Amino acid sequence: MINILLCDDDKALCKSFETDIREYFFGKNIEFNVKSIYTIDELEDNIKGCDILFLDVIINEQNSINLIADSGKTLPCQTVIVTSYPGEIYNISHISPAWYIDKVKYKKEHLHSALNKCLENISKAQRSKIIVNCDKTKQVVDLRNVMYIETQNKSIILHFADGTTLSAKNKISEIAELGGINFQQCSRYYAVNFDYVTAYIWHKYILQDKTEIVISRKSYKDMISQYRKYLEI
């Protein structure tokens, strides 16, 4: 079951999106629920259990992206940004949207492309759990929740988005490889999850909690090129 939430103050657009969403999922024979809400206040009450969110940038004259960023929270679902102001599209990288839709140029095919990407990401995320070797146990870890990994002595430390950590005996290169395109071993001692990178400066990534992770100076250009390509996927 895929749960879809539309958050936009344009009720006519929501109705149109609902029609196109139903056509898409009926055609693929996938079970789904779709619901429209029209204010930012409703978002917090309805986001739990949401798999795909279509989010308008400006809702009742409030900038939803800025409010989310200011709250320090991340959205727990695949997010498609919807806007009438294409210039805003370039200010949304810090919430890592799966896709964006320009209302002015909207066609049904745009929504279907967005849904294709979201379902692809959901499928990848379902394969994100791995087993790591702790002291006397084998611990199941969801790599989606790992912000970065660091090497300490003969162990690695996994740093999670909720602030917790886990020590394991695996090699950092092994975990980074299992993380697929989301992860990059950016130096001998660090690997990052691109989903949590919000900026970069010379030889450092900056994560959403303001942690700065060193990037290999020797490979800096190649590392940043890889990150930029990831954002374009």
N, C-alpha and C positions, 0 to 999 in steps of 0.2 A: 504494500500500500504506500503510495506516494502522497504526502500531504503538502498542498500548495497554498500559499497565502499571498494575496494581493493587497498592498498597502498604498493607497493613492486617493486623493480627495476628488478625483475626477470619476464620478460614478458611472458615467457613460463608457469611459475607457475600460473600467473594471469589467463591465458587462461584456464588452467586446472581447477582452482578454479571456474571460471565462468561457465564452463560446469557442474561441480558437483553441483553448486548452483542452476542452472536452473533445473536440474533433481530433486533436493530436493523440490523446490517450485512448480514446475509443479505437482509433486506427491501429494502435500498437497493442491493444488488448491488455492494457496495464491498469490495475485498480488504482483509483486516486480519489482524493477529496480536494475541493477547491473552495476557498472562502475569501471574501473581500472585506476589508476594513478601511476606514476613511480618515483616521486620525493617528498621530504618533502615539498618543496615550494608549490606544488599543493594541499597539504593537507588542508591548511588554507582556500583556495579558494573553496574547495569542501565539507568541513565538515558540513556546514549548511544543515539541513534537513536529515542528515545521521542517520539511525537507527542502523546499524550494520557496524562496521569498522574492516577489517582484516588488521593489521598493522605489517609490517616487522620491526624487531628490528634494523638491520643495512641496511640503504638505501643509496647507493652510498657512502659508507664508513662513513656515519654519523649515530650516535646512536639516533634514533627517540625518545626513551624513555627518555634519558637524556635531549634532547632539550625540550620536553614537560614539564619535571620536572623543568628545569631551567626557563621556561617561567612563571611558577606559574599557568598555566591554567589547567583545567580539560577537558577531552573529553566528549562532550555532547551526547554520544551514547554508545551502547554496543560494547565493544572492544575485539577482539580476537587477541592475540599476536602470530605472526608467526616468527619462527627463526630457523636457522641452528645450533645455539649455545645453547644447553639446559642449560648451566650454567647461561645464561642471564635470564632464566625464574624466578630465585629467586630474581632478582633485579627489578621486575616490580610491586610490590605490591602497590606502591604509586599511580598508576593510576587505580587500582581496575579493572583489566581485568575480563571479564566474562569467558574466556577460553584461552587456548594456544594450538598451534599446532607445533609439531616438524617436520620441513621440511624433515629431513632425514628419518623419519619413517612414512611419510604421507600416509594415506589411505583415500579414500572417506568417510569412516565411521567416521573418526575423524572430518571432516568438518561438517557432519550431526549432530554429537553430539554437536559441538560448536553452530550450528544454533538452535538446540533444546533448549539449555541453554539460548541463547540470546532471543529467542521468549518467553520463560518462564519469563525471567526478564522484558521484555517489557510489557507482560500481567500484571505482578504484579505492575509495575510502573503506569499503567493506572488506577489502583485502589488505588493510593496513595493520592488522594485528600480528605481532611477532612474539617469539619466546626468547627471553634473554637469561643468561646464566648469573644468578645471584649466589650468595655464599653457599647455602644448602638447598636452594629452591630454584625451580624454573618459573620465572615470572612472565605473565602475559602482559605485553605493553602495546597500547594503541599509539602508533607513531604520529597520528594526527595531533596528539596532545603534547608531543615533544617539541619544545622550542629550539633547543640546541643540545649538543653533546660535547663534553670536554674530556680530555684524557688527564688522569691524575695517577701518577706512579704506574702501577700495572693494571689499573682499573679504568673504567669510563664512568662518568656521571651523566645521567640523563636528567635534563632540566625541563620540567613540565610547565605548561601555561598557567596552572593554578598555584605555582610557587613551590611545589614539592620537588624532591629529587630522588633518584634511585641509582645505587651503585651496582655495576655489573662487570662481568669478566670478559665480555665480548671485545673484539677489536672495533675501534671507531670506524674503520673503513668498511667493515662488515655491516654495521648498522646503517651507515650512510648509503650503502649499495641497496640494502633491503628497502630503504625509504624511497627509492626510485627518483623520479624527476623532482620531487619536493625537497630532497636533501642534497646538500653539497658539502663535501669535506673541504673547507676553505683554507685550512692550514694543517700542519702536522697534529695540532692539539685540539682543533675545533671542527665541528660540523654543524650546519644550521638548517633549519626547516624554513624554506622560502616563504611559507604562508605567514610567518611571524616577522619577516623583515619589513620594516617601514621606511628605511632610508639607508643610504651608504655614503661614506666619505672616504678619503684616501686611506686605503688598506684596512677599512673597518665597515662591517654591517652594523646597523642600529636596529634592535628588535623592539617590539611593541612595548616592552616593559623598560625601555631605555638601556638595556644591556648592550655593550659594545663588543662585537666579536671580531677578532683579528682575521684579516684576509692575507694570504700569502702574497708578499710584495712581488715575488718573482712571477707569480701566475695571476696577478691582480686583474689585468685586462681580460684574460680568458674567463676568469671567475665571474666578473661583472657581466660579460657578454652572455654567459650561461644564465645568469639571473634575469637579465633583460629578455632573453628568449623565452624563459619560463613565464614571464608576465604576459607575453603575447600569445601563449597557447590558448 
